[in-house]
């Protein structure tokens, strides 16, 4: 399964967070962006539990991450 994870960052932390996210197992793509979210990430996981682990224990744990929003890719 695949999902897009949209990340909001503390001011000035976007590029540091981007670099850390790119090292997370299961992250296939990650980009710094403008607008509502600071980083957009594509994550691949075996199942919903593994996806949750990646988002909660890996991405949300990165210093400077304020919040995340996850959207499942359905097609």
MODELLER restraints for C-alpha pairs under 7 A, 6 or more apart:
rsr = mdl.restraints
at = mdl.atoms
rsr.add(forms.Gaussian(group=physical.xy_distance, feature=features.Distance(at['CA:1:A'], at['CA:44:A']), mean=5.78, stdev=0.5))
rsr.add(forms.Gaussian(group=physical.xy_distance, feature=features.Distance(at['CA:1:A'], at['CA:45:A']), mean=5.49, stdev=0.5))
rsr.add(forms.Gaussian(group=physical.xy_distance, feature=features.Distance(at['CA:1:A'], at['CA:46:A']), mean=6.08, stdev=0.5))
rsr.add(forms.Gaussian(group=physical.xy_distance, feature=features.Distance(at['CA:1:A'], at['CA:47:A']), mean=6.20, stdev=0.5))
rsr.add(forms.Gaussian(group=physical.xy_distance, feature=features.Distance(at['CA:2:A'], at['CA:43:A']), mean=5.61, stdev=0.5))
rsr.add(forms.Gaussian(group=physical.xy_distance, feature=features.Distance(at['CA:2:A'], at['CA:44:A']), mean=4.48, stdev=0.5))
rsr.add(forms.Gaussian(group=physical.xy_distance, feature=features.Distance(at['CA:2:A'], at['CA:45:A']), mean=6.36, stdev=0.5))
rsr.add(forms.Gaussian(group=physical.xy_distance, feature=features.Distance(at['CA:2:A'], at['CA:72:A']), mean=6.25, stdev=0.5))
rsr.add(forms.Gaussian(group=physical.xy_distance, feature=features.Distance(at['CA:2:A'], at['CA:73:A']), mean=5.51, stdev=0.5))
rsr.add(forms.Gaussian(group=physical.xy_distance, feature=features.Distance(at['CA:3:A'], at['CA:42:A']), mean=5.80, stdev=0.5))
rsr.add(forms.Gaussian(group=physical.xy_distance, feature=features.Distance(at['CA:3:A'], at['CA:43:A']), mean=5.35, stdev=0.5))
rsr.add(forms.Gaussian(group=physical.xy_distance, feature=features.Distance(at['CA:3:A'], at['CA:44:A']), mean=6.63, stdev=0.5))
rsr.add(forms.Gaussian(group=physical.xy_distance, feature=features.Distance(at['CA:3:A'], at['CA:70:A']), mean=6.59, stdev=0.5))
rsr.add(forms.Gaussian(group=physical.xy_distance, feature=features.Distance(at['CA:3:A'], at['CA:71:A']), mean=5.47, stdev=0.5))
rsr.add(forms.Gaussian(group=physical.xy_distance, feature=features.Distance(at['CA:3:A'], at['CA:72:A']), mean=4.24, stdev=0.5))
rsr.add(forms.Gaussian(group=physical.xy_distance, feature=features.Distance(at['CA:3:A'], at['CA:73:A']), mean=5.04, stdev=0.5))
rsr.add(forms.Gaussian(group=physical.xy_distance, feature=features.Distance(at['CA:4:A'], at['CA:40:A']), mean=6.88, stdev=0.5))
rsr.add(forms.Gaussian(group=physical.xy_distance, feature=features.Distance(at['CA:4:A'], at['CA:41:A']), mean=5.54, stdev=0.5))
rsr.add(forms.Gaussian(group=physical.xy_distance, feature=features.Distance(at['CA:4:A'], at['CA:42:A']), mean=4.60, stdev=0.5))
rsr.add(forms.Gaussian(group=physical.xy_distance, feature=features.Distance(at['CA:4:A'], at['CA:43:A']), mean=6.24, stdev=0.5))
rsr.add(forms.Gaussian(group=physical.xy_distance, feature=features.Distance(at['CA:4:A'], at['CA:70:A']), mean=5.72, stdev=0.5))
rsr.add(forms.Gaussian(group=physical.xy_distance, feature=features.Distance(at['CA:4:A'], at['CA:71:A']), mean=5.20, stdev=0.5))
rsr.add(forms.Gaussian(group=physical.xy_distance, feature=features.Distance(at['CA:4:A'], at['CA:72:A']), mean=6.40, stdev=0.5))
rsr.add(forms.Gaussian(group=physical.xy_distance, feature=features.Distance(at['CA:4:A'], at['CA:73:A']), mean=6.98, stdev=0.5))
rsr.add(forms.Gaussian(group=physical.xy_distance, feature=features.Distance(at['CA:5:A'], at['CA:40:A']), mean=5.87, stdev=0.5))
rsr.add(forms.Gaussian(group=physical.xy_distance, feature=features.Distance(at['CA:5:A'], at['CA:41:A']), mean=5.02, stdev=0.5))
rsr.add(forms.Gaussian(group=physical.xy_distance, feature=features.Distance(at['CA:5:A'], at['CA:42:A']), mean=6.29, stdev=0.5))
rsr.add(forms.Gaussian(group=physical.xy_distance, feature=features.Distance(at['CA:5:A'], at['CA:68:A']), mean=6.51, stdev=0.5))
rsr.add(forms.Gaussian(group=physical.xy_distance, feature=features.Distance(at['CA:5:A'], at['CA:69:A']), mean=5.70, stdev=0.5))
rsr.add(forms.Gaussian(group=physical.xy_distance, feature=features.Distance(at['CA:5:A'], at['CA:70:A']), mean=4.46, stdev=0.5))
rsr.add(forms.Gaussian(group=physical.xy_distance, feature=features.Distance(at['CA:5:A'], at['CA:71:A']), mean=6.45, stdev=0.5))
rsr.add(forms.Gaussian(group=physical.xy_distance, feature=features.Distance(at['CA:6:A'], at['CA:37:A']), mean=6.02, stdev=0.5))
rsr.add(forms.Gaussian(group=physical.xy_distance, feature=features.Distance(at['CA:6:A'], at['CA:39:A']), mean=6.05, stdev=0.5))
rsr.add(forms.Gaussian(group=physical.xy_distance, feature=features.Distance(at['CA:6:A'], at['CA:40:A']), mean=4.70, stdev=0.5))
rsr.add(forms.Gaussian(group=physical.xy_distance, feature=features.Distance(at['CA:6:A'], at['CA:41:A']), mean=6.38, stdev=0.5))
rsr.add(forms.Gaussian(group=physical.xy_distance, feature=features.Distance(at['CA:6:A'], at['CA:68:A']), mean=5.45, stdev=0.5))
rsr.add(forms.Gaussian(group=physical.xy_distance, feature=features.Distance(at['CA:6:A'], at['CA:69:A']), mean=5.07, stdev=0.5))
rsr.add(forms.Gaussian(group=physical.xy_distance, feature=features.Distance(at['CA:6:A'], at['CA:70:A']), mean=6.25, stdev=0.5))
rsr.add(forms.Gaussian(group=physical.xy_distance, feature=features.Distance(at['CA:7:A'], at['CA:37:A']), mean=5.58, stdev=0.5))
rsr.add(forms.Gaussian(group=physical.xy_distance, feature=features.Distance(at['CA:7:A'], at['CA:38:A']), mean=5.86, stdev=0.5))
rsr.add(forms.Gaussian(group=physical.xy_distance, feature=features.Distance(at['CA:7:A'], at['CA:39:A']), mean=5.05, stdev=0.5))
rsr.add(forms.Gaussian(group=physical.xy_distance, feature=features.Distance(at['CA:7:A'], at['CA:40:A']), mean=6.22, stdev=0.5))
rsr.add(forms.Gaussian(group=physical.xy_distance, feature=features.Distance(at['CA:7:A'], at['CA:65:A']), mean=6.92, stdev=0.5))
rsr.add(forms.Gaussian(group=physical.xy_distance, feature=features.Distance(at['CA:7:A'], at['CA:67:A']), mean=5.96, stdev=0.5))
rsr.add(forms.Gaussian(group=physical.xy_distance, feature=features.Distance(at['CA:7:A'], at['CA:68:A']), mean=4.53, stdev=0.5))
rsr.add(forms.Gaussian(group=physical.xy_distance, feature=features.Distance(at['CA:7:A'], at['CA:69:A']), mean=6.64, stdev=0.5))
rsr.add(forms.Gaussian(group=physical.xy_distance, feature=features.Distance(at['CA:8:A'], at['CA:37:A']), mean=5.07, stdev=0.5))
rsr.add(forms.Gaussian(group=physical.xy_distance, feature=features.Distance(at['CA:8:A'], at['CA:38:A']), mean=5.26, stdev=0.5))
rsr.add(forms.Gaussian(group=physical.xy_distance, feature=features.Distance(at['CA:8:A'], at['CA:39:A']), mean=6.82, stdev=0.5))
rsr.add(forms.Gaussian(group=physical.xy_distance, feature=features.Distance(at['CA:8:A'], at['CA:65:A']), mean=6.14, stdev=0.5))
rsr.add(forms.Gaussian(group=physical.xy_distance, feature=features.Distance(at['CA:8:A'], at['CA:66:A']), mean=5.42, stdev=0.5))
rsr.add(forms.Gaussian(group=physical.xy_distance, feature=features.Distance(at['CA:8:A'], at['CA:67:A']), mean=5.26, stdev=0.5))
rsr.add(forms.Gaussian(group=physical.xy_distance, feature=features.Distance(at['CA:8:A'], at['CA:68:A']), mean=6.24, stdev=0.5))
rsr.add(forms.Gaussian(group=physical.xy_distance, feature=features.Distance(at['CA:9:A'], at['CA:38:A']), mean=6.09, stdev=0.5))
rsr.add(forms.Gaussian(group=physical.xy_distance, feature=features.Distance(at['CA:9:A'], at['CA:64:A']), mean=5.63, stdev=0.5))
rsr.add(forms.Gaussian(group=physical.xy_distance, feature=features.Distance(at['CA:9:A'], at['CA:65:A']), mean=4.67, stdev=0.5))
rsr.add(forms.Gaussian(group=physical.xy_distance, feature=features.Distance(at['CA:9:A'], at['CA:66:A']), mean=5.16, stdev=0.5))
rsr.add(forms.Gaussian(group=physical.xy_distance, feature=features.Distance(at['CA:10:A'], at['CA:64:A']), mean=5.11, stdev=0.5))
rsr.add(forms.Gaussian(group=physical.xy_distance, feature=features.Distance(at['CA:10:A'], at['CA:65:A']), mean=6.33, stdev=0.5))
rsr.add(forms.Gaussian(group=physical.xy_distance, feature=features.Distance(at['CA:10:A'], at['CA:66:A']), mean=6.09, stdev=0.5))
rsr.add(forms.Gaussian(group=physical.xy_distance, feature=features.Distance(at['CA:13:A'], at['CA:64:A']), mean=5.99, stdev=0.5))
rsr.add(forms.Gaussian(group=physical.xy_distance, feature=features.Distance(at['CA:14:A'], at['CA:32:A']), mean=6.73, stdev=0.5))
rsr.add(forms.Gaussian(group=physical.xy_distance, feature=features.Distance(at['CA:14:A'], at['CA:38:A']), mean=6.06, stdev=0.5))
rsr.add(forms.Gaussian(group=physical.xy_distance, feature=features.Distance(at['CA:14:A'], at['CA:39:A']), mean=6.80, stdev=0.5))
rsr.add(forms.Gaussian(group=physical.xy_distance, feature=features.Distance(at['CA:15:A'], at['CA:32:A']), mean=6.88, stdev=0.5))
rsr.add(forms.Gaussian(group=physical.xy_distance, feature=features.Distance(at['CA:17:A'], at['CA:62:A']), mean=6.78, stdev=0.5))
rsr.add(forms.Gaussian(group=physical.xy_distance, feature=features.Distance(at['CA:17:A'], at['CA:64:A']), mean=6.97, stdev=0.5))
rsr.add(forms.Gaussian(group=physical.xy_distance, feature=features.Distance(at['CA:18:A'], at['CA:30:A']), mean=6.76, stdev=0.5))
rsr.add(forms.Gaussian(group=physical.xy_distance, feature=features.Distance(at['CA:18:A'], at['CA:31:A']), mean=6.82, stdev=0.5))
rsr.add(forms.Gaussian(group=physical.xy_distance, feature=features.Distance(at['CA:18:A'], at['CA:32:A']), mean=6.49, stdev=0.5))
rsr.add(forms.Gaussian(group=physical.xy_distance, feature=features.Distance(at['CA:18:A'], at['CA:39:A']), mean=6.56, stdev=0.5))
rsr.add(forms.Gaussian(group=physical.xy_distance, feature=features.Distance(at['CA:21:A'], at['CA:59:A']), mean=6.41, stdev=0.5))
rsr.add(forms.Gaussian(group=physical.xy_distance, feature=features.Distance(at['CA:22:A'], at['CA:30:A']), mean=6.31, stdev=0.5))
rsr.add(forms.Gaussian(group=physical.xy_distance, feature=features.Distance(at['CA:24:A'], at['CA:58:A']), mean=6.84, stdev=0.5))
rsr.add(forms.Gaussian(group=physical.xy_distance, feature=features.Distance(at['CA:26:A'], at['CA:43:A']), mean=5.50, stdev=0.5))
rsr.add(forms.Gaussian(group=physical.xy_distance, feature=features.Distance(at['CA:26:A'], at['CA:44:A']), mean=5.10, stdev=0.5))
rsr.add(forms.Gaussian(group=physical.xy_distance, feature=features.Distance(at['CA:26:A'], at['CA:45:A']), mean=6.19, stdev=0.5))
rsr.add(forms.Gaussian(group=physical.xy_distance, feature=features.Distance(at['CA:27:A'], at['CA:41:A']), mean=6.93, stdev=0.5))
rsr.add(forms.Gaussian(group=physical.xy_distance, feature=features.Distance(at['CA:27:A'], at['CA:42:A']), mean=5.94, stdev=0.5))
rsr.add(forms.Gaussian(group=physical.xy_distance, feature=features.Distance(at['CA:27:A'], at['CA:43:A']), mean=4.45, stdev=0.5))
rsr.add(forms.Gaussian(group=physical.xy_distance, feature=features.Distance(at['CA:27:A'], at['CA:44:A']), mean=6.34, stdev=0.5))
rsr.add(forms.Gaussian(group=physical.xy_distance, feature=features.Distance(at['CA:28:A'], at['CA:42:A']), mean=5.55, stdev=0.5))
rsr.add(forms.Gaussian(group=physical.xy_distance, feature=features.Distance(at['CA:28:A'], at['CA:43:A']), mean=5.67, stdev=0.5))
rsr.add(forms.Gaussian(group=physical.xy_distance, feature=features.Distance(at['CA:28:A'], at['CA:44:A']), mean=6.74, stdev=0.5))
rsr.add(forms.Gaussian(group=physical.xy_distance, feature=features.Distance(at['CA:29:A'], at['CA:41:A']), mean=5.60, stdev=0.5))
rsr.add(forms.Gaussian(group=physical.xy_distance, feature=features.Distance(at['CA:29:A'], at['CA:42:A']), mean=5.06, stdev=0.5))
rsr.add(forms.Gaussian(group=physical.xy_distance, feature=features.Distance(at['CA:30:A'], at['CA:39:A']), mean=6.88, stdev=0.5))
rsr.add(forms.Gaussian(group=physical.xy_distance, feature=features.Distance(at['CA:30:A'], at['CA:40:A']), mean=5.64, stdev=0.5))
rsr.add(forms.Gaussian(group=physical.xy_distance, feature=features.Distance(at['CA:30:A'], at['CA:41:A']), mean=4.17, stdev=0.5))
rsr.add(forms.Gaussian(group=physical.xy_distance, feature=features.Distance(at['CA:30:A'], at['CA:42:A']), mean=6.30, stdev=0.5))
rsr.add(forms.Gaussian(group=physical.xy_distance, feature=features.Distance(at['CA:31:A'], at['CA:39:A']), mean=5.51, stdev=0.5))
rsr.add(forms.Gaussian(group=physical.xy_distance, feature=features.Distance(at['CA:31:A'], at['CA:40:A']), mean=5.37, stdev=0.5))
rsr.add(forms.Gaussian(group=physical.xy_distance, feature=features.Distance(at['CA:31:A'], at['CA:41:A']), mean=6.44, stdev=0.5))
rsr.add(forms.Gaussian(group=physical.xy_distance, feature=features.Distance(at['CA:32:A'], at['CA:38:A']), mean=5.68, stdev=0.5))
rsr.add(forms.Gaussian(group=physical.xy_distance, feature=features.Distance(at['CA:32:A'], at['CA:39:A']), mean=4.39, stdev=0.5))
rsr.add(forms.Gaussian(group=physical.xy_distance, feature=features.Distance(at['CA:32:A'], at['CA:40:A']), mean=6.52, stdev=0.5))
rsr.add(forms.Gaussian(group=physical.xy_distance, feature=features.Distance(at['CA:33:A'], at['CA:39:A']), mean=5.47, stdev=0.5))
rsr.add(forms.Gaussian(group=physical.xy_distance, feature=features.Distance(at['CA:33:A'], at['CA:40:A']), mean=6.84, stdev=0.5))
rsr.add(forms.Gaussian(group=physical.xy_distance, feature=features.Distance(at['CA:45:A'], at['CA:51:A']), mean=5.22, stdev=0.5))
